[in-house]
Amino acid sequence: MTRKLKILISDDSKLLRKKLRAELEQLDCEVIEAENGKEAVLRDLQDKPDAVILDIVMPEVGGIEALQVIKEVNPDIPVIMLSSAGTPQKLMETLELGAMDFIQKPYTSAQIKRAVESIRKKVQKNE
Amino acid sequence: MNSQYFAQYLLNTGELPIETIRQLLGRASKRKPQLPVLAMQHGMVTATQIEELGEDSNSKFVAAAIERGLLTKVQVKNLQEAVAGDNLRFAQAMIDKKIISYVEMEKLLKRYSKAKQNPLQEAVNKVADKGLEKEIGYYGEYTELFIHSFARFMGVPTVIEIETMDLREEACPTHMVSQRLSGDLGLVASIVAKDEVFVEMARRYSGEDISRLNELAIDSMEEFLNVINGLYAVNMAKRQMEIDLELPHTVKNMLPAGNLQLMLRIDASIGSFLLVLGSDEFLS
């Protein structure tokens, strides 16, 4: 039996966090939340999630800076970017920094399901 | 011609006044085109034949049309499975309200299909002040994406008013959500709406039970604008234009002032609101 994945979602939109939490809980994930990139970095250190889902445009510290720090601390952690700013340049930049995938908003349930499956495989491989 | 722009075409050409279009938009969004309209649009029957049959309801029309040899059962099945665009929904709403006969509708739809200019772009051009020649292309594309996204995420078709705008309609209380796009193109996009319209838009976009203007309503509208602007940035990237999104923000009882500004009043069955595009923004 597979264990529950603990996923950190970081987005300044309360609506997005609420909707995404519901999607992830349906996929049997435990969810923790952060409202900006700074909080995401702190929660990553404190709560040690299995994976992170990061927005890009956020107050205080943006998603790209947060991705850099999170990957420096834990290079193996799967990070999925979930952002409206899905231009090819942002996609390349975040993939080069170690993001596993990039989902353009608005997301679909199928995209989130596929992302969770990929995270599960990566986590199992790392364990 | 795009299936969503029939109402805009009717407004641009003066076929219907804005008051009638406003009433019909709400009805059209809930109304499926009936078989007489579908059969006419697919060229299976003429409007004259429909009027001769004198049957508006699906079942009576089908029975009469098959009996007269105008349609086969296979054709009826195909029509029932056909996916109709918003233009036919709007046409059906006009027929329902007896604003137009089938014969007149047939002619109107033919004229619409032959129209060369995109009705949305035409509306934007009509409203835009002189001096926006460089921006009008970008503004037009943005507006088209906005109108599509509004229908997609809120399930509400809209039209752009082309009359001179009366800003007294934006009397307080209003809320304005705004987001700046920077990089290869400088653009500020804002939505200004009376509070009851703002709340209804937030409720529809979020799918949440929002009945008053609260944090979730503001958050939902900021996310809505952010998603549209993200889609716009992706479209622009296809032309090698890199655009960054800044954080959206919301203010009360203000209208944006700025340079190279285009102010459009958008009408929907849930009320009207302003879409304001400019190269920069000052709050007034």
Interface residues (C-beta under 8 A of the other chain):
Chain A: D12 S13 K14 L15 L16 K18 V57 M58 P59 S83 S84 A85 G86 T87 P88 Q89 Q104 K105 P106
Chain B: F153 S206 E208 E215 L216 D219 S220 E222 E223 N226 V227 N229 G230 L231 A233 V234 M236 A237 E242 I243 D244 L245 E246 L247
